[in-house]
């Protein structure tokens, strides 16, 4: 598999490191408007292959023509939010960058699966899927994948369990209007309350507090180190593995909706079957009425941002 990573910033660089640890990738091309930065990252990572147990990937400095024949393209280009900026400000910047990047990509391929990562990721995913004649199932935004991982981590901490044994999602926007559909959250098939009772645990889970913590933890990380990269890089790695191995894993990723959940002309996160063809199916959960209201509210919020930045 050939992978192109567009953007050699903190996230793009971390994604390259994540991918180098996976088997089955034959070539990774890293490109950036700052070519010297990309060259430095490639040179630095090239020195890890002596100790890497999956050193088969050929790591190269890329140009946009590297997209020709690529199986997968990871789009991390674009700035992160700055202090004093609104998400609409960031959306305008990264919408224009996404359009510029997509105009180059489609010169060389419409077959590669594209993973948008830059924020606001749902807006970026919408633009990539809607404005360039690309097959919507091949545009798979990272969406609430990291938010869901954080949710499972917090619940796992509370129950003293491996978070991989927690089944729970964050859906909707990767942002302020995201929400957890608690009606489908479970441990080993039991609701969280039933599992606590079964195990004799005296646990009170402040669900509203947990959701708020999930929404704000990214800003906490950003305020402490100036950016977030490890969690999202791990999420991209998980998506790449699902695609590479055709796992048909169900992941909460951002995709353009065309009637699913009663929503159209918006991209946001819902559970999707992810495999070699990208989003191979969209799972429509039997959400409670109040949960359906939340996903519709999230869609309206995103549509408001999209209407502001349409060309």
C-alpha positions in Angstrom: 0.0 0.0 0.0 1.2 3.5 -0.9 0.3 6.3 1.5 0.7 10.0 0.9 0.7 12.3 4.0 0.0 16.0 3.1 1.3 18.3 5.8 4.5 17.9 7.8 3.4 19.7 11.0 3.0 18.2 14.4 0.1 16.0 13.4 1.4 14.9 10.0 4.8 14.1 11.5 3.1 12.0 14.2 1.0 10.2 11.6 4.2 9.2 9.7 5.6 7.7 12.8 2.4 5.8 13.5 2.4 4.4 9.9 6.0 3.4 10.0 5.1 1.0 12.9 2.5 -0.8 10.7 3.3 -3.6 8.4 1.9 -3.8 4.8 2.7 -0.2 3.8 5.3 -0.2 1.0 5.7 3.5 0.5 5.0 6.7 2.5 5.4 10.1 0.8 5.4 13.2 3.0 4.8 16.6 1.4 4.5 20.1 2.7 4.5 23.6 1.4 7.7 23.9 3.6 9.7 21.4 1.6 12.7 21.7 4.0 10.5 20.7 7.0 9.3 17.7 5.1 12.9 16.8 4.2 13.9 17.1 7.8 11.1 14.8 9.0 11.9 12.2 6.3 15.6 12.3 7.1 14.9 12.0 10.9 12.5 9.1 10.5 14.8 7.3 8.1 17.2 6.7 11.0 14.5 4.8 12.9 14.3 1.9 10.5 17.3 0.2 11.9 15.3 -0.5 15.1 11.9 -0.7 13.6 10.4 -4.2 13.2 8.4 -3.1 10.2 11.1 -1.3 8.1 9.7 -2.3 4.8 8.1 1.1 4.0 10.1 3.4 1.6 9.9 6.9 3.1 10.1 9.7 0.5 9.7 13.5 0.2 6.6 13.9 -1.9 5.1 16.3 -4.4 1.5 16.3 -5.4 2.3 13.9 -8.3 3.0 11.4 -5.6 -0.8 11.0 -5.3 -0.8 9.2 -8.6 -1.2 5.5 -7.7 -1.6 6.2 -4.0 -4.0 3.9 -2.1 -4.5 6.3 0.7 -4.0 10.1 1.3 -3.9 11.6 4.7 -4.7 15.4 4.7 -3.3 17.1 7.8 -2.4 20.5 6.1 -3.7 23.6 7.7 -3.2 25.6 10.9 -4.6 24.7 14.3 -6.9 27.1 16.1 -5.2 30.1 17.7 -6.0 31.9 20.9 -8.8 34.4 20.2 -10.0 32.6 17.0 -13.4 31.1 16.6 -14.1 27.8 14.8 -15.6 29.8 12.0 -12.3 31.7 11.6 -10.4 28.4 11.4 -13.1 26.9 9.1 -12.5 29.7 6.6 -8.8 29.2 6.6 -8.8 25.5 6.3 -11.7 25.4 3.8 -9.5 27.4 1.4 -6.5 25.2 2.1 -8.6 22.0 1.6 -9.9 23.4 -1.8 -6.3 24.1 -2.8 -5.1 20.6 -1.8 -8.0 18.8 -3.4 -7.6 20.7 -6.7 -4.1 19.2 -6.8 -5.1 15.7 -5.7 -7.8 15.3 -8.3 -5.3 16.0 -11.0 -3.7 12.7 -10.2 -6.3 10.4 -8.6 -10.0 10.0 -7.8 -9.4 6.4 -6.6 -7.4 6.9 -3.4 -9.2 6.9 -0.1 -8.7 10.3 1.5 -8.6 10.8 5.3 -9.2 14.5 6.2 -7.7 15.3 9.6 -7.5 19.1 9.7 -10.1 20.9 11.8 -12.9 21.6 11.7 -12.7 18.1 10.3 -16.4 17.8 9.5 -16.3 20.9 7.4 -13.1 19.8 5.7 -14.6 16.4 5.0 -17.8 18.0 3.5 -15.8 20.2 1.1 -13.6 17.3 0.0 -16.6 15.0 -0.6 -19.0 17.6 -2.0 -17.0 20.0 -4.3 -14.7 17.8 -6.3 -16.8 14.9 -7.7 -15.2 12.4 -5.4 -17.0 9.3 -4.4 -18.3 10.1 -0.9 -17.4 6.7 0.5 -13.7 7.3 -0.2 -13.6 10.5 1.9 -13.3 9.3 5.5 -12.8 12.1 8.1 -11.3 11.3 11.5 -14.4 12.8 13.0 -15.1 11.8 16.6 -12.7 8.8 16.6 -10.4 10.4 19.1 -13.4 11.8 21.1 -14.8 8.2 21.3 -11.4 6.9 22.5 -11.3 9.5 25.2 -14.8 8.6 26.3 -13.9 4.9 26.5 -10.8 5.8 28.4 -12.7 7.9 31.0 -15.4 5.1 31.4 -12.6 2.5 31.7 -10.9 4.5 34.4 -14.2 4.7 36.3 -14.8 1.0 36.1 -11.2 0.0 36.4 -11.4 -1.8 33.0 -9.4 -1.9 29.8 -11.1 0.8 27.6 -11.1 -1.6 24.7 -13.8 -3.5 26.6 -16.0 -0.4 26.7 -18.5 0.0 23.8 -19.4 3.7 23.5 -19.3 6.4 20.9 -19.2 10.2 20.6 -21.3 11.2 17.6 -22.1 14.3 15.6 -19.6 17.2 15.2 -16.0 16.9 16.3 -16.6 20.0 18.4 -19.0 21.8 20.7 -22.2 20.0 19.6 -20.8 16.4 19.9 -22.7 14.0 22.2 -22.6 10.5 23.6 -25.6 8.3 22.8 -25.7 6.6 26.2 -28.6 4.4 25.3 -26.2 2.2 23.3 -23.2 2.4 25.6 -22.4 -1.0 27.2 -19.8 -3.3 28.8 -19.9 -6.9 27.7 -23.5 -6.4 26.5 -24.7 -4.9 29.8 -25.6 -1.3 30.2 -23.2 0.6 32.4 -25.6 0.6 35.3 -26.3 -3.1 34.9 -22.7 -4.0 34.7 -21.9 -2.1 37.9 -24.8 -3.8 39.7 -23.7 -7.2 38.4 -20.1 -6.7 39.6 -21.2 -5.2 42.9 -19.6 -1.8 42.1 -20.9 1.3 43.8 -20.4 3.6 40.8 -22.1 6.8 39.9 -21.1 8.0 36.4 -21.7 11.7 35.9 -22.6 11.3 32.2 -23.0 15.0 31.5 -19.7 15.7 33.2 -18.0 13.0 31.2 -19.3 14.4 27.9 -18.2 17.9 28.9 -14.7 16.5 29.8 -14.5 14.8 26.4 -15.4 18.0 24.6 -12.8 20.1 26.6 -9.9 17.8 27.0 -8.4 18.6 23.6 -8.3 22.3 24.6 -6.6 21.3 27.8 -3.9 19.4 26.0 -3.5 22.3 23.5 -3.2 24.9 26.4 -0.5 22.7 28.0 1.7 21.8 25.0 0.5 24.0 22.2 -1.0 21.3 20.0 -2.5 17.8 20.1 -1.0 15.1 17.9 -0.5 11.7 19.6 -4.2 10.8 20.0 -5.2 11.8 16.5 -2.2 10.0 15.0 -3.2 6.8 16.8 -6.7 7.3 15.4 -5.4 7.7 11.8 -3.3 4.6 12.4 -6.4 2.7 13.4 -8.3 3.9 10.3 -5.4 2.9 8.0 -5.2 -0.5 9.6 -8.9 -1.1 9.0 -8.5 0.0 5.4 -5.3 -1.9 4.8 -6.5 -5.2 6.2 -10.1 -4.7 4.9 -11.3 -5.3 8.5 -14.7 -3.8 7.9 -14.5 -2.4 11.4 -17.2 -0.2 12.7 -15.7 3.2 13.6 -17.2 6.6 14.4 -15.9 8.6 11.5 -17.0 11.7 9.6 -18.8 11.0 6.3 -21.1 12.9 4.0 -24.7 11.9 4.7 -27.3 11.5 2.0 -30.5 10.8 4.0 -29.1 8.6 6.8 -30.5 9.7 10.2 -32.8 11.9 8.2 -29.8 14.2 7.4 -28.5 15.5 4.0 -25.8 17.8 2.7 -23.7 17.6 5.9 -20.7 15.6 7.0 -20.5 14.4 10.7 -19.6 11.3 12.6 -21.8 8.3 12.8 -20.8 4.6 13.1 -19.5 3.4 9.7 -18.2 0.1 8.4 -14.6 1.0 7.3 -12.7 -1.3 4.9 -10.7 -1.4 1.7 -13.3 0.8 -0.1 -13.5 3.4 2.6 -17.0 3.9 4.2 -18.6 0.7 3.0 -21.8 1.1 5.0 -23.4 3.5 7.5 -24.9 2.0 10.6 -28.2 3.8 11.6 -28.4 3.2 15.3 -31.9 3.1 17.0 -31.2 6.4 18.9 -33.6 7.7 21.5 -35.7 10.8 20.5 -33.5 13.1 22.6 -30.4 11.6 20.9 -31.9 12.2 17.5 -32.5 15.8 18.5 -28.9 16.1 19.4 -27.5 14.8 16.1 -29.9 17.0 14.2 -28.8 20.0 16.3 -25.2 19.1 15.5 -26.0 19.0 11.8 -27.7 22.4 11.9 -24.6 23.9 13.6 -22.3 22.5 11.0 -24.5 23.7 8.2 -24.4 27.2 9.6 -20.6 27.1 9.4 -20.6 25.6 5.9 -23.0 28.3 4.6 -20.6 30.9 5.8 -17.6 29.5 3.9 -19.2 28.4 0.6 -17.5 29.8 -2.5 
